[in-house]
Amino acid sequence: MIKFEELIKSLILPLVAYPNDVEIIDKSADEDNLEYQVNVNPNDLGRVIGKGGTLARAIRTVLYAGASKEGKKIHLDIDSKKSN
């Protein structure tokens, strides 16, 4: 069984300059439809999304492949942390 939160973390952390600001929130309604929200430092948002969204697409492709292998669907939102 794939631990998707750990997989997301292993894909995102090497890309960011502020790893302590990475926050992964599980918003899944059930076990077959997974949904995760990733918040990063505003300065890291471009690094995680990539030029034209290429990195975000690649991250999602890896997650989709893992989820489909287990008969699940997954959705990933990437956003920056809002400063208070």
ROMARVO-560706 format. One line per field, with one value per atom (N, C-alpha, C): x, y, z; residue in three letters. Coordinates in steps of 0.2 Angstrom, whole numbers, plus 5000, padded with zeros to 4 digits. Atoms other than C-alpha are relative to their C-alpha. Layout:
// residues N
px = X|...
py = Y|...
pz = Z|...
type = ALA|...
END
This chain:
// residues 84
px = 5004|5000|5004|4996|5007|4998|5001|5008|5001|5000|5003|5003|4998|5007|5008|4993|5025|5003|4998|5026|5000|5000|5021|5005|4995|5033|5007|4994|5047|5001|5000|5043|5001|5000|5041|5006|4995|5054|5007|4994|5069|5000|5001|5062|5000|5002|5059|5007|4995|5071|4998|5003|5060|4996|5004|5056|4996|5004|5050|4993|5006|5036|4995|5004|5029|4995|5006|5012|4996|5004|5003|4993|5007|4984|4996|5004|4974|4992|5007|4956|4996|5003|4951|4993|5007|4932|4999|5000|4935|5006|4994|4948|5001|4999|4945|5001|4999|4945|5004|4995|4961|5000|4999|4963|5005|4995|4978|5001|4998|4982|5007|4994|5000|5001|4999|5005|5008|4992|5023|5001|4998|5032|4998|5002|5026|5006|4993|5045|5001|4999|5044|4995|5005|5028|5002|4998|5036|5005|4996|5049|4996|5004|5036|4995|5005|5024|5005|4995|5039|4997|5001|5039|4994|5006|5022|4996|5004|5016|5003|4997|5028|5002|4998|5034|4994|5007|5016|4997|5003|5010|5004|4996|5025|4998|5002|5021|4993|5006|5003|5000|5000|5007|5003|4998|5017|4995|5005|5003|4994|5005|4990|5002|4998|5000|5000|5000|5002|4993|5007|4984|4996|5004|4977|5003|4998|4988|4997|5004|4978|4993|5007|4962|4996|5002|4960|5001|4999|4959|5003|4997|4969|5000|5000|4968|5005|4994|4983|4999|5000|4981|5007|4994|4997|4999|5001|4996|5006|4995|5007|4996|5002|5005|4998|5002|4995|5004|4997|5005|4995|5005|4996|5002
py = 4994|5000|5006|4994|5017|5005|4995|5030|5007|4995|5045|5007|4994|5059|5000|5001|5052|5001|4999|5051|5007|4993|5069|5004|4996|5075|4998|5002|5065|5003|4997|5073|5008|4993|5091|5003|4998|5093|5002|4998|5092|5006|4995|5106|5007|4994|5119|5003|4996|5132|5000|5000|5132|4994|5006|5114|5000|4999|5119|5003|4996|5129|4995|5004|5114|4996|5003|5108|4996|5005|5093|4998|5001|5092|4995|5006|5076|5003|4998|5082|4995|5005|5065|4999|5002|5061|4993|5007|5042|4997|5004|5029|4999|5001|5028|5006|4994|5046|5005|4997|5054|5008|4993|5073|5003|4997|5082|5008|4993|5101|5001|4998|5106|5007|4993|5123|5001|4998|5130|5007|4993|5146|5003|4997|5159|5000|5000|5160|4993|5007|5141|4998|5002|5141|4999|5001|5143|4994|5006|5130|4993|5006|5117|4999|5001|5121|4999|5001|5123|5005|4996|5132|4997|5002|5131|4994|5005|5119|4993|5007|5105|4996|5004|5100|4998|5002|5100|4994|5006|5089|4994|5006|5077|4997|5002|5076|4996|5003|5073|4993|5006|5060|4994|5005|5050|4998|5002|5051|4996|5003|5046|4993|5007|5031|4995|5004|5025|4999|5001|5028|4995|5005|5019|4993|5007|5004|4997|5002|5003|5001|5000|5006|5007|4994|5024|5006|4993|5042|5005|4995|5056|5007|4993|5075|5004|4996|5087|5007|4992|5106|5002|4997|5116|5007|4993|5133|5003|4997|5145|5002|4999|5148|5008|4993|5164|5003|4997|5176|5003|4997|5182|5007
pz = 5000|5000|5000|5001|4995|5005|4995|5008|4996|5005|4997|5003|4996|5010|5000|5000|5011|4993|5007|4992|4998|5001|4990|5003|4996|5003|4996|5003|4994|4993|5007|4977|5001|4999|4984|5004|4996|4997|4996|5004|4985|4996|5004|4975|5003|4997|4988|5004|4996|4997|5007|4993|5013|5001|4999|5017|5006|4994|5034|4999|5002|5026|4996|5004|5016|5005|4996|5023|4995|5004|5016|5004|4996|5021|4996|5003|5018|5000|5001|5012|4997|5003|5007|5003|4998|5008|5002|4999|5007|4998|5002|5004|4993|5007|4985|4996|5003|4981|5005|4996|4988|4998|5002|4989|5005|4996|4995|4998|5001|4997|5003|4998|4997|5000|4999|5004|5000|5000|5001|5001|5000|5004|4994|5007|4991|4996|5004|4986|4996|5003|4982|4995|5004|4972|4993|5007|4955|4999|5000|4959|5000|5000|4963|4994|5006|4948|4994|5005|4936|4994|5006|4919|4996|5004|4911|5004|4996|4925|4999|5002|4919|5006|4994|4937|5003|4997|4944|4996|5005|4929|5002|4999|4932|5007|4993|4951|5000|5001|4947|4996|5004|4934|5005|4996|4947|5005|4995|4960|4996|5003|4947|4998|5002|4942|5006|4994|4960|5003|4998|4964|4995|5005|4948|5002|4999|4953|5006|4994|4969|4999|5001|4961|5003|4997|4968|4995|5004|4961|5005|4995|4968|4996|5002|4966|5005|4996|4971|4998|5001|4974|5003|4998|4975|5001|4999|4983|5004|4995|4993|5006|4994|5011|5000|4999|5015|5006|4994|5026|5004|4996|5041|5002
type = MET|MET|MET|ILE|ILE|ILE|LYS|LYS|LYS|PHE|PHE|PHE|GLU|GLU|GLU|GLU|GLU|GLU|LEU|LEU|LEU|ILE|ILE|ILE|LYS|LYS|LYS|SER|SER|SER|LEU|LEU|LEU|ILE|ILE|ILE|LEU|LEU|LEU|PRO|PRO|PRO|LEU|LEU|LEU|VAL|VAL|VAL|ALA|ALA|ALA|TYR|TYR|TYR|PRO|PRO|PRO|ASN|ASN|ASN|ASP|ASP|ASP|VAL|VAL|VAL|GLU|GLU|GLU|ILE|ILE|ILE|ILE|ILE|ILE|ASP|ASP|ASP|LYS|LYS|LYS|SER|SER|SER|ALA|ALA|ALA|ASP|ASP|ASP|GLU|GLU|GLU|ASP|ASP|ASP|ASN|ASN|ASN|LEU|LEU|LEU|GLU|GLU|GLU|TYR|TYR|TYR|GLN|GLN|GLN|VAL|VAL|VAL|ASN|ASN|ASN|VAL|VAL|VAL|ASN|ASN|ASN|PRO|PRO|PRO|ASN|ASN|ASN|ASP|ASP|ASP|LEU|LEU|LEU|GLY|GLY|GLY|ARG|ARG|ARG|VAL|VAL|VAL|ILE|ILE|ILE|GLY|GLY|GLY|LYS|LYS|LYS|GLY|GLY|GLY|GLY|GLY|GLY|THR|THR|THR|LEU|LEU|LEU|ALA|ALA|ALA|ARG|ARG|ARG|ALA|ALA|ALA|ILE|ILE|ILE|ARG|ARG|ARG|THR|THR|THR|VAL|VAL|VAL|LEU|LEU|LEU|TYR|TYR|TYR|ALA|ALA|ALA|GLY|GLY|GLY|ALA|ALA|ALA|SER|SER|SER|LYS|LYS|LYS|GLU|GLU|GLU|GLY|GLY|GLY|LYS|LYS|LYS|LYS|LYS|LYS|ILE|ILE|ILE|HIS|HIS|HIS|LEU|LEU|LEU|ASP|ASP|ASP|ILE|ILE|ILE|ASP|ASP|ASP|SER|SER|SER|LYS|LYS|LYS|LYS|LYS|LYS|SER|SER|SER|ASN|ASN|ASN
END
